[in-house]
Amino acid sequence: MVSSNNEMNSQADRFEWSGGHPALDFVNTLDERPSDEPVENLATYRDLVRFARLAGLIEPRVAGPLQLLHDPASNRIIRQALRLREHFHDLLAATIAGRPIRQIDLDAVSTAIQAAHTGRTLVASGAAGLFRYQWSPRRVTSAIPLHACSLAIESLLVDVQRGKVRKCGAADCDVYYLDTSKGQRRHWCSMKNCGNRAKQRRRRAVA
């Protein structure tokens, strides 16, 4: 049976939605990073499909049939998605910290983006544009959520200003986010979590 929207929505809290961009929400799916026991929120292919759906990267009509897949191909896709996420994480971390970028990370991300573009085809559009992209029916459908995440990464790397991509200021938090605040003064992934803990530490320090 295809998962209902209620079931998918009930799983939304498993993901970290502080990123402000689906590519950053994707890299944040490994929670409690950089602790010794990080929490993996993309443990299965179904998790990957659910994330892509909730992040707005694939439509419900596409996600529904993908939720039914459980075969060697889908198992391979989730492994590829996790490897891509970690290469992307290391690429982000190096860029923001001003460290040299590893070629292996750049090559992995570039290869995933190129593969994602081959998974789409142009079709006539009934909307304002003359044509639009849709996932090609001739391609392996199990790769769609991986391709969708890859295209989100491309969008972030190419279209977003470097200074707007930030890492949470807490030493024990590795959440990345898009700083759209006035003056770009946001320091925390969330004021309810890391921001509040920092505030409490400051209060105790002056007490």
N, C-alpha and C positions, 0 to 999 in steps of 0.2 A: 504494500500500500504506500502511495506517495505521502510524505510527511505533510501535515496540514500547516497553514500559516501560524496557527496558535502554537503548534509544537516548535516551529522554528523560532518564533518570537520568545518562547519561554527559555531558549538557550542563549538569548542575546547577552545576558549578563556574564556569560563565560568570557566574553571578549572585552578587551580594553578599547574603549571608543574615545579616548582623549586625543587621538592623533590629529583630527581635523582634516585628514586626507586618507583615502583608503589604503594607499601604499604604506603610510605610517601605522595605520591600524593593523595592517598585515604583519609588519615587523614586530609589532607589540603583542602578537598572539602568543609569544613565549613569555609568560607572565613570571613575575618574581625574578627577573633577570637583574643583576648578575649573582644571585644567591647560589648556594651549593645545591639547592633543590628547586630549580625553576619548574613552573607549571606549564605543561604543554596543552594548549587549547586547540591544536590541530592534530589530534591523535589519530584521526581516521579520515578517509576520503570524504565521508559524509560531513565531517566537521569543516573540511575545506569548502565544500559546496555551500554549507550553511553560512559560513563566513562571507563568501563571495555574494550570496543572496542578500544578507543583512547589510553588507557594505554598499549595496547598490551596483555591484559590478556585473551581475547577471540578473536577468529577469526571472520572475517566478515561474513562467511557463518553460524556461530553460532549466531552472534549478530542479523542478519537480521530477522529471525523468532521470536526471543525474543522481538524485538521492537513491534511486533503485539499484544503481550499479554497485556490484561487488564482485570484482574479477581481478585477474593479475594486472590488467591495464590500469585500473583505478588505484590499485595498491602501489603501482610504480609511480603514478602521478603524485600521490601524496608524498612519497619520498623525494621526488624532484622538487616539489613545492617547499618542503622543509629545507632542502639544500639551497634553493634560491633565496629563501628568507634569510638564511644565515650569511650568505654572500652579500646580500643587500644590506644587512645589519652592519657587517664589517666595512662595507663601502661608506655607509653613513657615518659610522663612528670615526673612521679615519678622516673623512672630509671635515666634519665638525671640529675634530680635535686638531686639525692642521697637520696630520701625519701623512706620510706617503701612502698612496692608494696601491693596494696589491693588484697586480695585473690579473691574477686568477679570479679575484672578485669582479673586476670590471668585465672580464671576458665572459664569466658565467651569467651576469646580468644581461649583457649585450646579446648573448646567444638566446636566452629566454625571450627577450623582446623580439628578436628577429623571428623566432618560431611562432610567437603569438600573432604576428602580422600575417603569416601564411595561413593561420586558422580562420581568417575572415575573408569575406568576398563582398564586392559591391553589388547592390541591388537597387532597383528604382524605388524612389521614396515618394510617398503620398503627402509628406509634410512640406515644409518650406524649401528644404534642399532638394536638388535634383536626384541625388543618390544618397544612400546610407550604407554603413557596414552591417553585416550580420554574420553570425558564425556559419561557416561553410558546412553544409550537410555531408559533403564528401570527406570531411576530416574526421578523425577519431573524436567522438564527442566527450570522452572522459577527460580530455585535456583542456576543456573550456574553462573551468575555474582557475587552473594554473595560468592559462593564457590571459585571462582577465586580470589576474593579479600582476602579471608581467607588464601589461599595458598601463596599469595604474602606476607601477614603478617608473615606467618611461615618462608618464605625465609629470610625476613629481620631479624627476631629475632634469627634465628639459624645460618645463613651464614655470616652475616655482623658484622664486628668488632664494639664493643660498642662505641669506641671513634670516629668513623666516622659519627655517627648519632648525629646531632646537632639541636638546636633550634635557630631561628633567634635572633641576639643580640639586636634587638629593643624591648624595653619594651612593646610596644603596638602591637607587632606582634607575633603570635603563630604558625608560619610556621616552619615545620620540614624539614630537608634536609640531604642528604648524602654528607659529605665533602670529595671530592676526589681531592681537590686542593693540590699543592705541599706544603709539610710541614703541611698540614691540618690547614691552617690559615684563612679559610673562616669564616666570621662573620655574613653575611647577607643572607637572602633568595634570594635577588636580589640587585645588585649594582644600578639598575635603580630605584628601589623603596626605600627600607629601607636604603641601603648603601648610596644613594644619599642624602636622608634626613639627615642622620648622618653627612655627609660631609658638608652640608649647615649649620647645627647647629654649627659645629666646626668653620666654617668661621665667623659666626656671633659672636661667643664667643670671638674671637681674634680681631675683628674689632674695 
